[in-house]
């Protein structure tokens, strides 16, 4: 070992096994092909092993303090890099998905394993603040179903604020129910991220094929989507009454029947009626809606009518 006085112990084994394994680890790291997704993480991890072996060799066997120092520096750099890679590669939405299960799926007694399989079909994606999930009259409405895990999304139509979608709510539940693949329907609203958001998105065809096999999961998802739409319809009903646009008793009864049909799962037949009722609400001259009212439940109600339309 180097004694700090410029002398080396006699009989130092420069070809110690630590040195050989350290060099071998470097060779393995550098010749490994990029044939798997986490190659860069594997590369940095093997570098850590290599530089650790060389550091120990330099500290206990060789007589090269500069070599010891460089291996320590390289070991530290690669450790920091691995921590960064693990942080960036770690699948997003684990905690958020657990929250979704507790709030939405656990109350209807969906097994956690079935929930996990459902989540595995989708992809956890993100929206940066200001990015759009959908643009009115442009984005196809029959391609996916998405559930907001965290953050909030502003819903507008023709630059008029409608409502805000919050965590544990579907971004496009009405479109999922009312639009069929191949119809060419587009979103009637624009959805813009108010803050950084994470959402779970399922491709429509892939999810539909899975639900045809898993009838229990389909029943659960129908209930949850029905509740999501029903809650928004109740808000729309109250808001329409406040505006004075739903003064006809038959219209109110129709909305109540839509609520019941959505809750029971037989709601597709009422969507056209909902469209006609919604037009009267959306066309109302209500003036600009303040930012303060965006958070209130009143503005939430106009939104869903417009969105479902």
DORO-821516 format. One record per residue (C-alpha): x, y, z; residue number from 1; residue in three letters. Coordinates in steps of 0.25 Angstrom, whole numbers, always signed. Layout:
residues N
- xx | yy | zz | zati | marlum
- X | Y | Z | NUM | ALA
...
END
This chain:
residues 309
- xx | yy | zz | zati | marlum
- +0 | +0 | +0 | 1 | UNK
- +5 | +14 | -3 | 2 | UNK
- +10 | +20 | +10 | 3 | UNK
- +9 | +35 | +7 | 4 | UNK
- +24 | +36 | +7 | 5 | UNK
- +27 | +32 | -7 | 6 | UNK
- +30 | +18 | -4 | 7 | UNK
- +23 | +5 | -8 | 8 | UNK
- +23 | -8 | +0 | 9 | UNK
- +31 | -19 | -6 | 10 | UNK
- +25 | -30 | -13 | 11 | UNK
- +13 | -23 | -18 | 12 | UNK
- +4 | -31 | -27 | 13 | UNK
- +1 | -22 | -38 | 14 | UNK
- -6 | -33 | -45 | 15 | UNK
- -16 | -36 | -34 | 16 | UNK
- -29 | -43 | -36 | 17 | UNK
- -36 | -30 | -33 | 18 | UNK
- -29 | -23 | -44 | 19 | UNK
- -33 | -34 | -54 | 20 | UNK
- -48 | -34 | -50 | 21 | UNK
- -48 | -19 | -51 | 22 | UNK
- -43 | -19 | -65 | 23 | UNK
- -52 | -30 | -69 | 24 | UNK
- -64 | -23 | -64 | 25 | UNK
- -60 | -11 | -73 | 26 | UNK
- -59 | -20 | -85 | 27 | UNK
- -73 | -26 | -82 | 28 | UNK
- -79 | -12 | -81 | 29 | UNK
- -73 | -7 | -94 | 30 | UNK
- -76 | -19 | -102 | 31 | UNK
- -90 | -21 | -98 | 32 | UNK
- -100 | -18 | -110 | 33 | UNK
- -112 | -9 | -109 | 34 | UNK
- -122 | -20 | -110 | 35 | UNK
- -130 | -17 | -98 | 36 | UNK
- -138 | -5 | -92 | 37 | UNK
- -129 | -2 | -80 | 38 | UNK
- -115 | -4 | -87 | 39 | UNK
- -111 | +10 | -82 | 40 | UNK
- -114 | +6 | -67 | 41 | UNK
- -107 | -7 | -69 | 42 | UNK
- -95 | +0 | -74 | 43 | UNK
- -94 | +10 | -63 | 44 | UNK
- -96 | -1 | -53 | 45 | UNK
- -85 | -10 | -58 | 46 | UNK
- -76 | +3 | -58 | 47 | UNK
- -79 | +4 | -44 | 48 | UNK
- -74 | -10 | -41 | 49 | UNK
- -62 | -8 | -49 | 50 | UNK
- -57 | +5 | -43 | 51 | UNK
- -60 | +0 | -29 | 52 | UNK
- -51 | -13 | -31 | 53 | UNK
- -40 | -4 | -37 | 54 | UNK
- -42 | +6 | -26 | 55 | UNK
- -40 | -5 | -16 | 56 | UNK
- -28 | -11 | -23 | 57 | UNK
- -22 | +3 | -24 | 58 | UNK
- -24 | +6 | -9 | 59 | UNK
- -19 | -8 | -4 | 60 | UNK
- -10 | -14 | -15 | 61 | UNK
- -4 | -4 | -24 | 62 | UNK
- +5 | +8 | -22 | 63 | UNK
- -2 | +18 | -30 | 64 | UNK
- -10 | +29 | -22 | 65 | UNK
- -14 | +37 | -35 | 66 | UNK
- -20 | +24 | -40 | 67 | UNK
- -27 | +22 | -27 | 68 | UNK
- -33 | +36 | -28 | 69 | UNK
- -37 | +35 | -42 | 70 | UNK
- -45 | +22 | -39 | 71 | UNK
- -52 | +29 | -27 | 72 | UNK
- -56 | +40 | -36 | 73 | UNK
- -61 | +31 | -47 | 74 | UNK
- -68 | +22 | -37 | 75 | UNK
- -75 | +34 | -31 | 76 | UNK
- -80 | +40 | -45 | 77 | UNK
- -86 | +27 | -49 | 78 | UNK
- -93 | +25 | -36 | 79 | UNK
- -99 | +38 | -38 | 80 | UNK
- -103 | +35 | -52 | 81 | UNK
- -110 | +22 | -48 | 82 | UNK
- -118 | +29 | -37 | 83 | UNK
- -122 | +39 | -48 | 84 | UNK
- -126 | +28 | -58 | 85 | UNK
- -134 | +20 | -48 | 86 | UNK
- -141 | +33 | -45 | 87 | UNK
- -144 | +36 | -59 | 88 | UNK
- -147 | +22 | -63 | 89 | UNK
- -156 | +18 | -52 | 90 | UNK
- -170 | +16 | -57 | 91 | UNK
- -179 | +28 | -54 | 92 | UNK
- -192 | +28 | -47 | 93 | UNK
- -190 | +17 | -37 | 94 | UNK
- -195 | +25 | -25 | 95 | UNK
- -206 | +32 | -34 | 96 | UNK
- -211 | +18 | -39 | 97 | UNK
- -212 | +14 | -24 | 98 | UNK
- -220 | +26 | -21 | 99 | UNK
- -229 | +23 | -33 | 100 | UNK
- -231 | +9 | -28 | 101 | UNK
- -235 | +14 | -14 | 102 | UNK
- -245 | +24 | -19 | 103 | UNK
- -251 | +18 | -31 | 104 | UNK
- -249 | +3 | -32 | 105 | UNK
- -248 | -2 | -18 | 106 | UNK
- -262 | +3 | -14 | 107 | UNK
- -268 | -6 | -25 | 108 | UNK
- -260 | -18 | -20 | 109 | UNK
- -251 | -19 | -32 | 110 | UNK
- -239 | -28 | -28 | 111 | UNK
- -225 | -22 | -28 | 112 | UNK
- -220 | -32 | -38 | 113 | UNK
- -231 | -29 | -48 | 114 | UNK
- -228 | -14 | -46 | 115 | UNK
- -213 | -17 | -49 | 116 | UNK
- -216 | -24 | -61 | 117 | UNK
- -225 | -13 | -66 | 118 | UNK
- -215 | -3 | -63 | 119 | UNK
- -204 | -11 | -71 | 120 | UNK
- -212 | -10 | -83 | 121 | UNK
- -211 | +5 | -83 | 122 | UNK
- -199 | +15 | -84 | 123 | UNK
- -196 | +25 | -73 | 124 | UNK
- -194 | +38 | -81 | 125 | UNK
- -191 | +53 | -76 | 126 | UNK
- -196 | +66 | -81 | 127 | UNK
- -188 | +79 | -78 | 128 | UNK
- -194 | +91 | -74 | 129 | UNK
- -201 | +98 | -86 | 130 | UNK
- -201 | +85 | -94 | 131 | UNK
- -214 | +80 | -100 | 132 | UNK
- -220 | +67 | -98 | 133 | UNK
- -230 | +69 | -109 | 134 | UNK
- -234 | +81 | -118 | 135 | UNK
- -248 | +83 | -122 | 136 | UNK
- -252 | +80 | -136 | 137 | UNK
- -238 | +74 | -139 | 138 | UNK
- -235 | +62 | -129 | 139 | UNK
- -242 | +49 | -132 | 140 | UNK
- -251 | +45 | -121 | 141 | UNK
- -252 | +30 | -124 | 142 | UNK
- -237 | +26 | -122 | 143 | UNK
- -235 | +25 | -107 | 144 | UNK
- -240 | +26 | -92 | 145 | UNK
- -232 | +33 | -82 | 146 | UNK
- -233 | +35 | -67 | 147 | UNK
- -226 | +47 | -60 | 148 | UNK
- -217 | +42 | -49 | 149 | UNK
- -211 | +55 | -45 | 150 | UNK
- -212 | +70 | -48 | 151 | UNK
- -224 | +77 | -54 | 152 | UNK
- -229 | +80 | -68 | 153 | UNK
- -236 | +92 | -73 | 154 | UNK
- -248 | +90 | -82 | 155 | UNK
- -252 | +101 | -92 | 156 | UNK
- -260 | +102 | -104 | 157 | UNK
- -258 | +114 | -114 | 158 | UNK
- -248 | +120 | -104 | 159 | UNK
- -260 | +120 | -93 | 160 | UNK
- -257 | +113 | -80 | 161 | UNK
- -266 | +101 | -77 | 162 | UNK
- -260 | +94 | -65 | 163 | UNK
- -248 | +87 | -60 | 164 | UNK
- -245 | +72 | -60 | 165 | UNK
- -238 | +68 | -47 | 166 | UNK
- -230 | +55 | -42 | 167 | UNK
- -238 | +42 | -42 | 168 | UNK
- -247 | +47 | -53 | 169 | UNK
- -248 | +42 | -68 | 170 | UNK
- -244 | +52 | -78 | 171 | UNK
- -253 | +46 | -89 | 172 | UNK
- -263 | +38 | -83 | 173 | UNK
- -275 | +44 | -91 | 174 | UNK
- -267 | +42 | -104 | 175 | UNK
- -264 | +27 | -100 | 176 | UNK
- -279 | +24 | -99 | 177 | UNK
- -285 | +33 | -110 | 178 | UNK
- -274 | +31 | -121 | 179 | UNK
- -272 | +18 | -129 | 180 | UNK
- -259 | +14 | -136 | 181 | UNK
- -259 | +19 | -150 | 182 | UNK
- -270 | +29 | -149 | 183 | UNK
- -260 | +40 | -150 | 184 | UNK
- -265 | +48 | -139 | 185 | UNK
- -256 | +59 | -133 | 186 | UNK
- -255 | +66 | -119 | 187 | UNK
- -265 | +77 | -117 | 188 | UNK
- -256 | +83 | -106 | 189 | UNK
- -242 | +87 | -104 | 190 | UNK
- -235 | +81 | -92 | 191 | UNK
- -222 | +88 | -87 | 192 | UNK
- -213 | +85 | -76 | 193 | UNK
- -214 | +95 | -65 | 194 | UNK
- -202 | +89 | -58 | 195 | UNK
- -193 | +77 | -60 | 196 | UNK
- -202 | +65 | -62 | 197 | UNK
- -201 | +50 | -62 | 198 | UNK
- -211 | +41 | -68 | 199 | UNK
- -214 | +27 | -71 | 200 | UNK
- -218 | +25 | -86 | 201 | UNK
- -224 | +12 | -92 | 202 | UNK
- -224 | +10 | -107 | 203 | UNK
- -239 | +8 | -111 | 204 | UNK
- -238 | -4 | -119 | 205 | UNK
- -228 | -11 | -110 | 206 | UNK
- -237 | -8 | -98 | 207 | UNK
- -250 | -12 | -105 | 208 | UNK
- -244 | -26 | -109 | 209 | UNK
- -239 | -28 | -94 | 210 | UNK
- -253 | -24 | -89 | 211 | UNK
- -260 | -34 | -98 | 212 | UNK
- -251 | -45 | -91 | 213 | UNK
- -252 | -40 | -77 | 214 | UNK
- -267 | -38 | -75 | 215 | UNK
- -265 | -35 | -60 | 216 | UNK
- -255 | -24 | -62 | 217 | UNK
- -265 | -18 | -73 | 218 | UNK
- -276 | -18 | -63 | 219 | UNK
- -268 | -10 | -53 | 220 | UNK
- -262 | +0 | -63 | 221 | UNK
- -277 | +2 | -68 | 222 | UNK
- -281 | +5 | -54 | 223 | UNK
- -269 | +15 | -52 | 224 | UNK
- -271 | +22 | -65 | 225 | UNK
- -286 | +23 | -63 | 226 | UNK
- -284 | +29 | -49 | 227 | UNK
- -274 | +39 | -55 | 228 | UNK
- -284 | +44 | -66 | 229 | UNK
- -295 | +43 | -56 | 230 | UNK
- -289 | +53 | -47 | 231 | UNK
- -286 | +62 | -58 | 232 | UNK
- -300 | +62 | -63 | 233 | UNK
- -306 | +65 | -49 | 234 | UNK
- -297 | +77 | -49 | 235 | UNK
- -301 | +81 | -63 | 236 | UNK
- -316 | +79 | -58 | 237 | UNK
- -314 | +89 | -46 | 238 | UNK
- -307 | +99 | -55 | 239 | UNK
- -317 | +98 | -66 | 240 | UNK
- -328 | +101 | -56 | 241 | UNK
- -321 | +113 | -50 | 242 | UNK
- -319 | +118 | -64 | 243 | UNK
- -334 | +117 | -66 | 244 | UNK
- -332 | +109 | -79 | 245 | UNK
- -338 | +96 | -75 | 246 | UNK
- -352 | +101 | -71 | 247 | UNK
- -360 | +90 | -77 | 248 | UNK
- -363 | +79 | -68 | 249 | UNK
- -362 | +69 | -78 | 250 | UNK
- -347 | +73 | -80 | 251 | UNK
- -344 | +72 | -66 | 252 | UNK
- -351 | +58 | -65 | 253 | UNK
- -342 | +54 | -78 | 254 | UNK
- -330 | +58 | -71 | 255 | UNK
- -334 | +50 | -58 | 256 | UNK
- -336 | +38 | -67 | 257 | UNK
- -323 | +39 | -73 | 258 | UNK
- -317 | +40 | -59 | 259 | UNK
- -324 | +27 | -56 | 260 | UNK
- -320 | +20 | -69 | 261 | UNK
- -305 | +24 | -67 | 262 | UNK
- -305 | +18 | -53 | 263 | UNK
- -311 | +5 | -58 | 264 | UNK
- -302 | +4 | -69 | 265 | UNK
- -313 | +5 | -80 | 266 | UNK
- -310 | +19 | -85 | 267 | UNK
- -306 | +19 | -99 | 268 | UNK
- -321 | +21 | -104 | 269 | UNK
- -321 | +34 | -96 | 270 | UNK
- -309 | +41 | -102 | 271 | UNK
- -317 | +47 | -114 | 272 | UNK
- -327 | +53 | -104 | 273 | UNK
- -316 | +58 | -96 | 274 | UNK
- -310 | +65 | -108 | 275 | UNK
- -323 | +73 | -111 | 276 | UNK
- -324 | +77 | -96 | 277 | UNK
- -310 | +81 | -95 | 278 | UNK
- -311 | +90 | -107 | 279 | UNK
- -321 | +99 | -100 | 280 | UNK
- -311 | +101 | -88 | 281 | UNK
- -299 | +103 | -97 | 282 | UNK
- -306 | +114 | -105 | 283 | UNK
- -310 | +122 | -93 | 284 | UNK
- -305 | +136 | -92 | 285 | UNK
- -297 | +135 | -79 | 286 | UNK
- -286 | +145 | -81 | 287 | UNK
- -272 | +143 | -77 | 288 | UNK
- -269 | +133 | -66 | 289 | UNK
- -259 | +138 | -56 | 290 | UNK
- -247 | +130 | -52 | 291 | UNK
- -253 | +129 | -38 | 292 | UNK
- -265 | +122 | -43 | 293 | UNK
- -256 | +112 | -50 | 294 | UNK
- -254 | +105 | -37 | 295 | UNK
- -268 | +105 | -33 | 296 | UNK
- -278 | +94 | -36 | 297 | UNK
- -287 | +103 | -45 | 298 | UNK
- -277 | +104 | -56 | 299 | UNK
- -274 | +90 | -56 | 300 | UNK
- -288 | +87 | -60 | 301 | UNK
- -288 | +95 | -73 | 302 | UNK
- -276 | +88 | -77 | 303 | UNK
- -280 | +74 | -77 | 304 | UNK
- -293 | +78 | -85 | 305 | UNK
- -283 | +84 | -95 | 306 | UNK
- -274 | +72 | -95 | 307 | UNK
- -284 | +62 | -96 | 308 | UNK
- -290 | +70 | -108 | 309 | UNK
END
